[in-house]
Amino acid sequence: MKATRGCPFSFHVIAIAVAIAYVYFSTVFVFIDKWLGLWSSQGIFNAVMFSVITLFCIFSYTLAIYTDPGRVPSSFVPDIEDENMVREIKRKGGDLRYCQKCSLYKPPRAHHCRVCNRCVLRMDHHCVWMNNCVGHANYKIFFIFVLYAIIACIYSLVLLVGSVTVDSPMDNQQSEGSHRTVYIISALLLVPLSLALSVFLGWHVHLILQNKTTIEYQEGVRAMWLAEKGGHVYSHPYDLGAYENLISVLGPNAFCWVCPTTRHIGSGLLYRTPFEGSSISS
């Protein structure tokens, strides 16, 4: 499902847009200009490279915002005769999962989002920074955005440090004062962003390699505890092995892993399990 939706701007989205703009202009017109000279061959090369990374970051972010994460079709009914299908049931009662608010059966890995007020396919979490859910249709796009954001932050941070170490004889007292303010604000923004996004990316790499969503990880901790308590071993039903898990999210073509494309994802109503052999999500 690749439908797009209109998304009203929120404070968090505007804050991200302002931060991207600030980092870009300070990097190109202050850090690169002061360290390498904006119109030197090295300056032009770094300005072009940083501009390309920023454009990929903006494009991925915009696409993640406007891509519908996945809606449950009104005609969806679980196939109770499919022996390979993982039937997710309610914790109490043992019935198939049914959303009373949406009046629909929930496909495997789908969850109801209280913010969006609807069920989302393979829901990972609701992201306030995108004003949208992260789910089946936009999870890879969201992941690629975080990747490009980290590259841009670290790249900018390197250029910041490099420009600080250079004494430019052309700087006058007034420009030095304004540059100092830019450096302080940039450092306060880039250092925590780089650290936080690196941890966040590492967390999602961990989830991808196990073929889990954030919600499934939280539910799996409880399921593992209950299984161990009952003398059983818990295994995640969608874990196909690290490589298969990776390509199920990023796609089978390694050259497209860093591209925000999602042609490989299927409908999001059925997912492969280790019990299915060569069957694919449909």
Secondary structure, 3 states (H helix, E strand, C coil): CCCECCCCCCHHHHHHHHHHHHHHHHHHHHHHHHHCCCCCHHHHHHHHHHHHHHHHHHHHHHHHHHECCCECCCCCCCCCCCCCCCCCECCCCCCECEECCCCEECCCCCEEECCCCEEECCCCEEECCCCEEECCCCHHHHHHHHHHHHHHHHHHHHHHHHHHCCCCCCCCHHHHHHHHHHHHHHHHHHHHHHHHHHHHHHHHHHHHHCCCCHHHHHHHHHHHHHHHHCCCCCCCCCCCCHHHHHHHHHCCCHHHCCCCCCCCCCCCCCCCCCCCCCCCCC
